[in-house]
Structures are given as structure tokens and as C-alpha cells.
Amino acid sequence: MFIPRARTHFLMGFVFCVALLGAAYFFQFAQGLEPCPLCISQRLGVFLVGVLMLMGSIHRTKARGTRRYAIASTLAALLGASISIRHLWIQHLPPDEVPACGPGLSYMMQYFAFTDTLKAMVTGTGDCAKIEWTLLGFSMPFWVLMSFLLLAGWSSLQIFNARPSRPR
């Protein structure tokens, strides 16, 4: 099985994260889909994974450093996956159990306490239950979950593939 060198490996993961964020902004600005608080949280998760992978691709490390970047990006991707799972759970709640819709995120950032805004971003609101886009019958949070799992798997390959440092 071909596994590229660590720096190339992380760079490929970073490019994938950039493509995911590009798609998110395309759907927001070109297609007019407004992101809910959980969507914003998932974007932040993709951004975090992308930054970690970019750091892994730029930073020349030995095997131990490569493993650290791989573990950090794997954990970040799994954190993002947990947010996607929460989003999917809210989307599949019966209508009478969906949380109440809240104000928009920009309004909350301006007038609510930071902790209240952060809680809404992590737990979601009724806005998160709307399914406005599907591909092959699956909503966007499902595809983001698949992307996070792919990124976690991709990152974890380097945990086991880190080449030992050369003796001096």
C-alpha cells in the first residue's frame, strides 16, 4: 500500500480541508444556504484539522514529531466528527423534540454572553434540524461526518507510518 512521506501526507490532508471549506463557502455564498451554529462548529473543526495538517507539512520533524501531528489531527478530526454526529441526531429527532430555534449566530455573537453563544454552537438549535440540501439522500452533516472520518483515518496512518529518525 502506498503511503506518501509525512510532509506530503499532511499537505494532501490540508488541501482536502481547504476544499471542504471552499465547498462550505460555495454553498453559503453561491447557493444561499445559511449555516446553522453546528455548521459553523463543523467548519471550525475542519479549519483546526487543516491547520494541524499544514503545520505537519511545513514543520520538519522526526518520527516522534510526525506522530504528534498525526495524533493531534486525528483527535481534532474525531472531535469534528462528534459535532457532525450531534447534528445528524438533531436532524433525525421527531418534530416535537427538536430544540427551539434561536436567533442567528451573528446576533448571538453581538448580544449574548460568549458562553451562551458557545453552548449554542456546540449543542445546536432548532435551525440545525432543517435539511436544506442532500446528495444521494444524505444531508450535508452526513457528508461532513464522512470527511472527518476520512481525515481521522488519513491522519492516523502517519501514527503507524512515521519513519524512525536516521542515526547521526
C-alpha positions in Angstrom: 0.0 0.0 0.0 1.4 3.4 -1.0 1.6 5.9 1.9 3.3 9.1 1.0 6.1 10.7 3.1 4.8 12.5 6.2 5.1 16.0 4.8 3.3 15.1 1.5 0.8 13.2 3.5 -0.1 16.1 5.7 -0.1 18.5 2.8 -2.7 16.3 1.0 -4.9 16.4 4.1 -4.5 20.2 4.3 -5.6 20.5 0.6 -8.6 18.3 1.3 -9.6 20.6 4.3 -9.2 23.7 2.1 -11.5 22.0 -0.5 -14.1 21.3 2.2 -14.1 24.9 3.4 -14.3 26.1 -0.1 -17.4 23.9 -0.7 -18.9 25.2 2.5 -18.4 28.8 1.4 -19.7 28.0 -2.1 -22.9 26.6 -0.6 -23.2 29.6 1.7 -22.5 32.4 -0.8 -23.3 31.0 -4.2 -26.2 28.7 -3.3 -27.6 30.9 -0.4 -27.6 28.2 2.3 -27.2 29.9 5.7 -25.1 27.9 8.1 -26.5 27.0 11.5 -24.5 27.0 14.7 -23.5 23.4 14.3 -22.4 24.0 10.7 -20.1 26.8 11.9 -18.7 24.5 14.6 -18.0 21.8 11.9 -16.3 24.4 9.8 -14.1 25.3 12.8 -13.3 21.6 13.2 -12.3 21.4 9.5 -10.2 24.5 9.9 -8.5 23.1 13.0 -7.6 19.8 11.3 -6.4 21.8 8.3 -4.1 24.0 10.4 -2.7 21.0 12.2 -2.0 19.2 8.9 -0.5 22.4 7.4 1.8 22.6 10.4 2.7 18.9 10.0 3.6 19.5 6.3 5.7 22.6 7.0 7.5 21.5 10.1 10.4 19.2 9.5 10.1 16.6 12.3 11.5 13.3 13.1 9.3 10.2 13.8 8.2 11.4 17.2 7.1 14.8 15.9 5.3 13.3 13.0 3.4 11.0 15.4 2.4 14.1 17.5 1.0 15.9 14.5 -0.8 12.8 13.4 -2.3 12.2 16.9 -3.4 15.9 17.2 -5.0 16.0 13.8 -6.7 12.6 14.4 -8.1 13.8 17.7 -9.3 17.1 16.0 -11.0 15.2 13.2 -12.7 12.9 15.8 -13.9 16.0 17.7 -15.3 17.4 14.5 -17.0 14.0 13.8 -18.7 14.2 17.2 -20.2 17.5 16.3 -21.4 16.1 13.0 -23.0 13.2 14.8 -24.8 15.6 17.1 -26.0 17.5 14.1 -27.3 14.3 12.5 -29.0 13.3 15.7 -30.8 16.7 15.9 -31.9 16.3 12.2 -33.5 12.9 13.0 -35.4 13.9 16.1 -39.2 13.8 15.9 -40.5 17.4 15.2 -41.9 17.8 18.7 -38.5 17.0 20.3 -36.4 19.5 18.2 -34.9 22.3 20.3 -36.4 25.7 19.9 -35.0 27.9 17.1 -32.7 30.6 18.3 -31.5 33.9 16.9 -28.9 33.9 14.2 -25.3 33.4 15.1 -24.2 37.0 14.3 -27.0 38.3 16.6 -25.9 35.9 19.4 -22.2 36.9 19.0 -23.2 40.6 19.3 -25.8 40.5 22.2 -25.3 37.2 24.1 -22.6 36.2 26.5 -19.8 34.3 24.9 -20.6 31.2 27.0 -24.2 31.2 25.8 -23.1 31.5 22.1 -20.5 28.8 22.6 -23.2 26.5 24.1 -25.5 27.1 21.1 -22.6 26.4 18.7 -21.9 23.0 20.4 -25.4 21.8 21.3 -27.3 23.2 18.3 -30.7 24.9 17.9 -33.8 24.2 16.1 -32.2 25.7 13.0 -29.9 22.8 12.9 -32.8 20.4 12.3 -33.6 21.8 8.8 -32.3 19.7 5.9 -31.9 22.0 3.0 -29.5 20.0 0.8 -29.0 16.4 0.1 -26.7 14.2 -2.1 -27.7 10.6 -2.7 -30.3 11.0 0.0 -27.8 12.1 2.7 -27.7 15.5 4.3 -24.6 17.8 4.5 -23.7 16.8 8.1 -23.5 13.2 7.0 -21.0 14.1 4.2 -19.1 16.2 6.7 -19.0 13.3 9.1 -17.6 11.0 6.4 -15.0 13.7 5.6 -14.0 13.9 9.3 -13.7 10.1 9.5 -11.7 10.1 6.3 -9.4 12.8 7.7 -9.1 10.9 11.0 -8.1 7.7 9.2 -5.7 9.6 6.9 -4.0 11.2 9.9 -3.8 8.0 11.9 -1.9 6.3 9.1 1.1 8.5 10.0 0.9 7.4 13.6 2.0 4.0 12.5 4.0 5.0 9.4 6.3 7.6 11.0 9.7 6.6 9.8 12.4 6.3 12.5 14.9 9.1 12.6 18.2 8.4 10.9 21.2 7.8 13.2 23.8 10.6 13.2 
